[in-house]
Amino acid sequence: MPSLKEIQVPVANHMLQFEGVFHNAIKSPVPLLNLIMRYLTRRKGKQMRPLFVYLSADLCGGVTESTHRAAALIELLHTATLVHDDVVDNSNERRGFFSINALWKNKIAVLSGDYLLSRGLLLAVENNEFDLLRIVSQATREMSEGELLQIEKARRLDIHEEVYYEIIRKKTAALIASCCGAGASSAHASTDLVQTMASFGEKVGMAFQIKDDLFDYQSVNHTGKPNGIDIRDQKMTLPLIHLLSKCSSAEKRFVINTVKSHNTEHQRVKKVVAMVAEAGGLDYAHQQMIRYRDEALEMLSKFPNVPSRQSLVDLVKFTTDRDR
């Protein structure tokens, strides 16, 4: 499988330019904010979201100045949501670094997230990027709805497969859909092509999240996340939902009771993880992930065979073959 560096080749120079655009977008005259922003940029991840933006733009007409703003706008939104999520989840660490709330406490973390979001909005408005603003605002709305839908359903533990798909479509897939849609829009693609790329991104996002959910039930993974953490967090993901659809009433009571009231008891959680595997929950989730992956790849097959298309194919496969 090609590395992310190899996948970036068709837009490598644009990705380098993105660094400067993003850094300029987060500058502030307030010393504390500048310190926090520098800390955030030190802990950058794989930068897959900007990569989806640039590759989509390149495939749909070519990278423009608008594409740089689209990539920065989405990364600003994404970073803001991560900062806020860490506050909501009371998390002290992200990607091996202390979270903003761990170092500067919740109030400063929330305000820093608000600052990132406002910088994204201003970047769009000041450059009359209203189509990009619409695409990203819709993604923001859906992400919020997805989080709240998950919280609502988790209270009763009544998430069925259709609801699970709706949650991950909103929580995760909406953002990747906005990356691809915004990339196409920034290249001045037609409305139909922008929608096609957004649909492509949504399918990739669905596969991406199912892969993430599978990590929690695999005995060997490199995520740094211990097995069963989703159960401890009372998250009803696809492998567990499949188990509940197949097991007996007594087993279902045991599983629900474990998730609801005994999710910190290691042996019970370990037993539920084993039950998921025995019921075929991992295989089923893997099949659904592959289904979404293949649907995304089928959409790409209709585009001209250019380097950016091949990189998108490789990036889709990277999301489902990764080990972290």
N, C-alpha and C positions, 0 to 999 in steps of 0.2 A: 504494500500500500504506500503511495507517495506521502511524503511528509508535508506538513502545512507549508513549510518554506517552498517546497517544490510546487505545491498547488497554487501558491501566490504568484508564480513566475509571470503570467500574462499581465498582472497589475502590480507588480512589485514596486515600481517607481511611484505609483499612486499611493500605495500603502505607506511608503516613506513620507510622502507629502501629508498624508493624513495625520501623522504624529504632530507636525507643526500646526495644522489647522485646529486639532483638538486642544493642544496646549494653549494656543491663543484664545480659544473659546472659554477656557476656565480661568484665565487671569483675573485677578481682583486687586483693587487698591488696599484691601484689608489684609494685613500681614498674616493673621491667623488663618484666614481662608486660603491664602496662597500656600501656607505650610501644609494644610490639609490636602489641597489639590495636588501638591508635589508628592505627598505620601500616597495618594490614590494612584497616580500615574506610575509609581514605582512598582505597584503590585498588579500590573496589567496581566490579563490572561492570554488566551490564544488569539484574541481579536478576530473571532470568527464572524461576528456581526458586520464589522466594516468590510471584511472580505466578501461576504455575500452581497453587500451593496455594490462594491466595485466590479465584481465579476458579472453581476446582473446588468449593470450599466454597460459594461464592455460588450456583453452579448447582445444588448438591445439597441445599439447605435453608437456607443462610445462614451468614455468618461468625460465629464464636463466639470466646470467649477461648481455647478449645482450638486454634482455627485459628492464632492468633498464635504459640502455642507450637509448633505443627506447622511453621510457616514458619521460625521461629528454629532449631528442632531440625535441620531439613534444611540450612539455611544453615551452621550450625555444622559439621555433618558434611562438607558440600561444601568448606568453607574448610579444614578439617583435612586432607582428602585432597589439596587443591592444595598445601598447605605440605609434606606428606610427599612428594608427587610431585616437587616441585622438588628435594628432597634426593636422591631415587632417580635422577632424570634429570640431576643435577648442573647444574641450570638456574640461571642468575644473573639472569633477568629474567622478569617476567610482567606482561602488559598495560601494557608501557612503564615499569614500576617495577622496582626491584631486588627480587629475591626475599628472603625472610626468611633463607635460608641464605647468601645473598651478603653480607648486612649483618651477621648475627650468628653465622654459621657453623652447621654441620650439627647439632651437639648441641642448641643452643638452638632451632633450627628444629623438630627432632623433638619436643622437649619442649613446644614451643608448639602443635604439632599435636595432641599427646596432651591438652593442656589443653583445647583447643577440643572435642575428642571427649568428654572427661569432663564438660564443662559441658553439652553436649547431653544426655548420659545423665542427669545430675542434674536438668536442667530437666524431663525426662519423668517420672522417678521421684518427684521431690518434689511433682509435681502429679497423680500417679496416672494418667498418660497411657500406660497399658501397651499399648493398641492402637496408638498412634502409635509407641511404642518398638519393637513387633514389626515394623511396616511398615518402619521406617527401618533396623532391625538386619538384616532380610532383604536390603535394598538394599546395606548395607555389606558383607555376606558375598558377595553376587553381584559387587560391584565388585572385591573382592579376588580372587575366583576368575577373573574376566575378565582382569584384569591378568596373573595367573600363567599362564592358558591362552595368552594372547598371547605371553608370554615363552617358554613351552615350545614352541609351534609355530614361533616365529620362528627358533629355533635350527636347525630342520631345513628351514625355508621350505616346509613342506608344507600350508599353509593353503588349503583348498578353500572354495567359496562357503558351504556350510552351516556350516563352522567359523567363518568370518568373521562370519556373522550371530549365531552364539552368542556370540562374543567381544564384539561391539558391544552385543548385548542385555544382557549382564552389565555391561560397562564403562560404558556411557553410558545406555542405555534404562532400566535398573533404577532409576536415580536420578530420572529424570523420571516414571517410573511411581509411585515412592513419593511424589512431590510431589502427584500427582493423587489417588492413593489416600488419602494422609493428609489432604488437603483435604476429600475426601468424608467420611472417617471423623470428622473434627473437626466436621462439620455434622450428625453423628448419622444419617448415611445408613445404609440397610440393607447387610448384608454383600454382597449381589449388586451393589448400586450401587457400593460401594467397589471391588469387583473389576472392574466395568465401567470405572470411571474409571482404575484402575491399568492395564488393558489399553490404554485410549486413550493414556495417557501413554507406555506402552512403544512403541507405534507411532510416536508423535511423536519419541521418543528415537532410534529406528532411522533415521527420515528425517533427523533432526538430524545424526547421526554420518556418514551417507553424504554429506551436504552438506559437512561438514568435510573428509572424505576427497577430495572432488572439488576443493576449493580447491587442493590440492597439485599438480594436473595442469593447472590453468587458467593461461593466459599472462597474464590480467588478473584480479587479485583484490586485495582491500584488507585482507588479513589481516596483512600485514607478514611473512608467512612465504614465503621463497623457494621457487620450484618445485623439486620433487624432494626436499624435506627428509624426507618419509616413506621414500623409498628409502634415503637416507643413514642413517636410523634403523632400517633393515631391517624396516619395517612393510609387511605384505602387505595392502593395502586392496583394495576391490572393483574399481576400474579396472584394477589390476595383475593381480589374480586372473583377470579376464575375458580379458586379453591372453594369459596363460599357458594358458588353456583353448582358445585359437584359433590360436596360433602353431605353427610347425614345431618339430621337435625341436632343430634347430640354434639357432633363435631363442630357444627356451626355455632352452637351456644358456647363451646369451649373457646373457639377462635374469637368471637365477638367479646366474650368476657375478658379474654387475655388482652385484646387491643384496648378495651375500655377501662379496665380496672387493674390489670396485672402487667402492664406494658414495661415495667422496670424489672420484672423477674426474669433473670437470664434464661433459666431452664425452660420456662413456659414459652418465651419468645423463640428460643432455639427450636422447640418442638413445632411451633407454628411455621417457622421457616422451612423445616423438614417436610411438614404436611403440604406446603405450597409446591415443593419440588415433586413429591410423590403424586400429587393430583394433576401433574402436567402443567402447572401454572406458568413455569418458566418457558416451557416449549411453546405454550399458547401465546404468551406475550411476545416471544421472539418472532413467531409467525406474523403477528399483527404489525410488529415493527418492520419486518421485511415487506409486508404488503404496502405500507405507506412509502417505504423506500423505493420499491419498484414502481409505484404510481408516479412518484416524483421523477424517477429516471425516464419513464415513458414520456413524460411531458418534455423533457430535455431533448429526447430523440427527434423531435420535430423541428429543432433549430439547426442552422447550418453547422457543419463540423469544423468549428474554429477553436483555437486554444482555450478561450474562456469557457466554452461549453464543456470541454474535457475537464477543465479544472473544477467546474461545478459538479460534474459527474463524480470526480474524485472526492470533492468536499462532502457530497451526499454520503458516499461510502465511508468516508472518515467518521461521520457522525454515528454510524451504526457499528463500525468495526473498532472504535476507540476503546481503550481500557481504563479511561478515567474521564 
